[in-house]
Amino acid sequence: MLEDNLKSNLSFSELFQGRLISETIDVSISRVELDQIKFIFEDHFKLSRLFKSDKLSNITLVDRNFLYDSFKFDYGELTYLIKIGDEEDNYLFKREFDFLEKIQEDELAPKPMINGVGKDYSFLITSYEFGQSINQIGKSELFSNLKTLASSLKLLHENKEETSELNYFLDLCFSQGSFEEILSEDLFNELSGVKNFKKCQLILKELQDLIRLQIKSFSDSNTSICHMNLTESNILMRGPMIKFINFDKSFSLNPLWDLAITSIYLDLTNYPKLESKFLMHYSKEDYDYNCEALPAYKDVCFKICLHGLICAYYFKIITKVNQHDTYKMYKLYETIRPLIHNEFPVFLEVLDEMFGDFQKHI
């Protein structure tokens, strides 16, 4: 069955091995991939002026996802990262390039080098940031450095923007559920036969309606650059420093959105004392206000997370892309499951069947 592409139940012992599961990928690249990478360096005029393809060395796969592949490479004495996607993916790379340029003085993120597009490809090159992700060193190390994390995020949010991108952000989130528009007719027909797919389309519609209703009372003021994807793999530690990577999901929003999604992704929402400590380190002056306002944002963000999880689940089934990070989906579901239980108990039977009932393993 198609569902066999995903493990529908993980034992609790496997959860403790999540760091190993999520980091286990084949970093080798084929000769075809290597030739394609070098072709881009030769084909794009500006890129060919900066880098000579015959002088690239140590080209290594860093990550694959649904939209693009990331490789690191050496050139001279420096190491760089290149993200390569289809031509239509350039809007992501251009946005990331622009956001990175705006925050360069803060030294919170990689340095943008060049972004470009050619026939059938697009790319983004940045500096390669040496450091260990939280995935590699463990969440306990992050919790020991909450002050540094909060201070770094506060510094990022000091980059103010004039206009909120809230509607654009939600439109992109919801567009993931447009399976009929994204997939070919054959793939969509195949997906329609997968168990619970039609039920989940109703769940997605209900989530979208509730989110649209809830945000009507939210303020669009105090807009800043927000990362909006601070998962464990996107936070690097190098000594006392913390850096953020992968700004392709960044938006101009009220910082409370970033605080809420970060609390969920890092599981702070299930540790109230740690979350309170994080908010205090973030801003003593705004602590009371943030404590009062954050629950409403988290309530919307968990719905956004659930919407994204359901979409990712079916895309992974039908495309069989990047199975190595399946664990992350299950772990996020475990984090937000209590919230689902409180607000959408009627969804649990379907969702637990999809993502595994973690509660029975605890």
C-alpha positions in Angstrom: 0.0 0.0 0.0 1.0 3.6 -0.5 0.7 4.3 3.2 3.7 1.9 3.7 5.9 4.7 2.7 5.4 6.2 6.1 5.7 4.4 9.4 2.3 4.9 11.0 3.5 3.9 14.4 6.8 4.6 16.1 7.8 3.0 19.4 8.7 5.3 22.1 12.3 4.0 22.0 12.5 5.1 18.4 11.6 8.6 19.5 14.8 8.9 21.5 16.7 8.0 18.4 15.0 10.8 16.5 18.3 12.7 16.1 19.9 9.8 14.4 16.9 9.1 12.2 16.6 12.7 11.1 20.3 13.0 10.3 20.6 9.7 8.4 20.8 10.6 4.7 23.0 9.5 1.8 25.3 12.5 1.3 26.9 11.0 -1.9 25.9 12.5 -5.2 25.9 10.9 -8.6 28.0 11.8 -11.6 24.8 13.2 -13.3 24.1 15.5 -10.3 27.8 16.6 -10.3 27.6 17.4 -14.0 24.3 19.3 -13.5 25.9 21.4 -10.7 28.9 22.3 -12.8 26.7 23.1 -15.8 24.9 25.7 -13.8 28.2 27.3 -12.8 29.2 27.4 -16.5 25.8 28.4 -17.9 24.9 31.3 -15.7 26.9 34.3 -16.8 27.3 36.1 -13.5 28.0 32.8 -11.7 30.7 31.8 -14.2 32.5 35.1 -13.5 32.6 34.4 -9.8 33.4 30.7 -9.8 35.3 28.6 -12.3 33.6 25.2 -12.4 36.9 23.3 -12.7 38.0 24.7 -9.4 35.0 23.6 -7.3 35.9 20.9 -4.8 34.4 18.7 -2.1 30.9 19.1 -3.4 28.6 17.3 -0.9 24.9 16.9 -0.5 23.6 18.7 2.6 19.9 18.3 2.3 17.0 17.4 0.0 13.4 18.6 0.3 10.3 18.8 -1.8 11.4 22.0 -3.6 15.2 22.0 -3.8 18.5 20.4 -3.0 21.3 21.9 -0.9 25.0 21.3 -1.5 28.2 22.6 0.1 31.4 23.1 -1.9 34.9 24.5 -1.4 36.3 27.2 -3.6 39.8 28.4 -2.7 40.0 28.6 1.1 36.3 29.2 1.6 33.2 27.0 1.8 29.8 27.9 0.3 26.3 26.5 0.2 24.3 26.3 -3.0 20.6 25.6 -3.1 19.3 24.4 -6.5 15.7 24.1 -7.6 13.5 24.4 -10.6 13.1 27.7 -12.5 9.8 28.4 -10.8 11.4 28.0 -7.3 13.4 31.2 -7.8 10.7 33.2 -5.9 11.8 31.4 -2.7 15.5 31.9 -3.4 15.0 35.6 -4.2 13.0 36.2 -1.0 15.6 34.5 1.1 18.4 36.4 -0.6 16.6 39.7 0.1 15.9 38.9 3.7 19.5 37.8 4.3 20.8 41.1 2.8 18.7 43.1 5.3 20.0 41.3 8.4 23.7 41.1 7.4 24.9 43.6 10.0 23.5 41.4 12.8 25.6 38.4 11.8 22.7 36.1 12.7 22.7 34.2 9.4 24.7 33.2 6.3 26.0 35.8 4.0 24.1 36.0 0.7 26.5 35.8 -2.3 24.4 35.5 -5.5 20.9 34.4 -6.6 20.0 33.6 -10.2 17.7 31.8 -12.6 18.3 30.0 -15.9 16.4 27.8 -18.2 15.0 25.0 -16.0 16.9 25.9 -12.9 17.4 28.5 -10.2 19.9 28.8 -7.4 21.0 30.7 -4.3 24.6 30.7 -3.0 25.4 31.8 0.5 28.3 31.4 2.9 28.4 28.0 4.6 28.0 28.2 8.3 30.1 25.8 10.3 28.4 24.8 13.5 26.3 22.1 15.1 22.5 22.1 14.7 20.3 21.4 17.7 19.5 18.1 15.9 23.1 17.1 16.3 23.8 18.2 19.8 20.4 17.7 21.4 17.6 19.9 22.7 19.0 20.0 26.3 21.9 22.1 25.0 19.5 24.5 23.5 17.5 24.7 26.7 20.7 25.5 28.5 21.2 28.4 26.1 17.7 29.9 26.0 19.0 33.4 26.8 21.3 33.3 23.7 18.4 32.0 21.6 16.0 34.6 22.8 18.5 37.4 22.4 19.3 36.4 18.9 15.6 36.2 17.9 15.0 39.6 19.5 17.9 41.0 17.4 16.4 39.5 14.3 13.0 41.2 15.1 14.6 44.6 15.4 14.7 44.6 11.6 11.4 46.3 11.1 9.3 46.2 8.0 6.6 48.6 6.8 4.0 46.2 5.6 2.7 42.9 7.0 2.7 39.8 4.8 0.2 38.0 6.9 -2.3 37.3 4.1 0.5 36.2 1.8 1.9 33.9 4.5 -1.5 32.3 5.0 -2.2 32.0 1.3 1.1 30.1 0.8 0.3 27.8 3.8 -3.1 27.0 2.5 -1.9 26.5 -1.0 -0.2 23.3 0.1 -3.7 21.7 0.4 -4.5 22.4 -3.3 -3.6 18.9 -4.3 -5.7 19.0 -7.4 -3.8 22.0 -8.7 -0.3 21.0 -7.7 -0.4 17.3 -8.8 -0.9 15.8 -12.2 -4.3 14.3 -12.9 -2.9 10.8 -12.5 -1.2 11.5 -9.2 -4.2 13.2 -7.8 -6.4 10.3 -8.8 -4.0 7.9 -7.2 -3.9 10.1 -4.0 -7.7 10.2 -3.9 -7.7 6.4 -3.3 -5.5 6.7 -0.3 -7.2 6.0 3.0 -8.5 9.0 4.9 -7.6 11.4 2.1 -11.1 12.7 1.6 -11.7 13.1 5.3 -8.5 15.0 5.6 -9.6 17.4 2.8 -12.6 18.3 5.1 -10.2 18.8 8.0 -8.0 21.1 6.0 -11.0 23.2 4.9 -12.2 23.5 8.6 -8.7 24.5 9.7 -8.5 27.2 7.1 -11.9 28.6 8.0 -11.1 28.7 11.7 -7.7 30.3 11.1 -9.2 33.0 8.9 -11.8 33.7 11.6 -9.3 33.9 14.5 -6.8 36.3 12.9 -9.5 39.0 12.4 -8.7 40.2 15.9 -4.9 40.1 15.4 -2.8 43.3 15.0 -0.8 43.9 11.9 1.3 46.5 13.6 4.9 46.2 14.8 6.0 44.2 11.7 9.4 42.7 11.6 11.4 40.1 9.7 10.4 36.8 11.1 12.1 33.5 10.4 9.0 31.4 10.9 10.8 28.0 10.6 13.1 27.8 13.6 13.2 24.0 13.9 16.0 22.2 15.6 17.9 21.8 12.2 17.7 25.5 11.4 19.4 26.6 14.6 23.2 26.3 14.7 25.5 26.6 17.7 29.2 27.4 17.5 30.6 28.1 20.9 28.6 30.8 22.6 27.1 32.0 19.3 23.7 31.0 17.7 23.0 31.4 14.0 19.8 30.8 12.1 19.8 29.2 8.6 17.2 28.5 5.9 15.3 31.8 5.6 13.2 30.5 2.7 10.0 30.6 4.8 10.6 34.1 6.3 7.9 36.7 6.3 7.3 40.2 7.5 5.0 39.7 10.4 4.3 40.7 14.0 7.1 39.0 16.0 4.5 37.2 18.1 4.0 34.9 15.1 7.7 33.9 15.3 7.6 33.5 19.0 4.5 31.3 18.8 5.8 29.0 16.0 9.2 28.7 17.6 7.6 27.7 20.9 5.8 24.9 19.1 8.7 23.7 17.0 11.1 23.6 19.9 8.4 22.0 22.2 8.6 25.0 24.7 4.8 25.1 24.7 4.8 21.8 26.7 7.3 23.2 29.2 5.6 26.4 30.6 8.5 27.3 32.9 11.0 27.1 30.1 8.6 29.1 27.8 8.2 31.8 30.5 12.0 31.9 30.9 12.4 32.3 27.1 9.9 35.2 27.0 11.7 36.9 29.9 15.0 36.6 28.1 13.4 37.9 24.9 12.1 41.1 26.5 11.7 42.0 30.1 9.8 45.2 29.2 7.3 43.3 27.0 7.1 40.2 29.1 3.6 40.7 30.6 2.2 41.7 27.2 3.8 38.8 25.4 2.6 36.3 28.0 -0.9 37.5 27.6 -0.9 37.7 23.8 1.1 34.6 22.9 -1.6 31.9 23.6 -3.9 33.3 20.9 -1.0 33.2 18.4 0.0 29.7 19.4 -3.6 28.5 19.0 -3.5 29.6 15.4 0.0 28.4 14.8 -0.8 24.9 16.0 -3.6 24.8 13.4 -1.2 25.9 10.8 1.3 23.2 11.8 -1.5 20.6 11.7 -2.5 21.8 8.2 1.1 21.5 7.1 1.6 18.1 8.6 -1.5 16.7 6.8 -0.3 18.1 3.5 3.2 16.8 4.0 1.9 13.4 4.9 0.1 13.0 1.6 2.8 14.6 -0.5 5.4 12.2 0.9 3.1 9.2 0.2 2.6 10.2 -3.4 6.1 11.6 -4.3 8.3 9.4 -2.1 10.6 12.4 -1.6 13.0 12.8 1.3 11.8 10.0 3.6 14.7 10.6 6.0 12.9 13.4 7.9 9.7 11.5 8.4 10.5 11.4 12.2 10.2 15.2 12.4 6.6 15.0 11.2 5.7 12.5 14.0 7.5 14.5 16.6 5.7 17.7 15.7 2.4 15.8 15.8 3.3 14.5 19.3 3.9 18.1 20.3 0.6 19.5 19.1 -1.5 16.4 19.9 -2.7 17.8 23.3 -4.0 20.9 21.5 -5.8 18.8 18.9 -7.3 16.7 21.7 -8.7 19.9 23.4 -10.1 21.6 20.3 -10.6 18.9 17.7 -11.2 15.5 19.5 -13.3 14.4 16.6 -10.1 14.5 14.4 -8.0 12.3 16.6 -9.1 8.9 15.3 -8.1 9.8 11.8 -4.9 11.7 12.7 -3.7 9.1 15.2 -4.1 6.4 12.5 -2.0 8.6 10.2 0.7 9.7 12.6 0.7 7.1 15.3 -0.9 7.4 18.7 2.2 8.5 20.7 0.2 8.6 23.9 0.0 4.9 24.2 3.8 4.6 24.2 4.3 7.0 27.2 
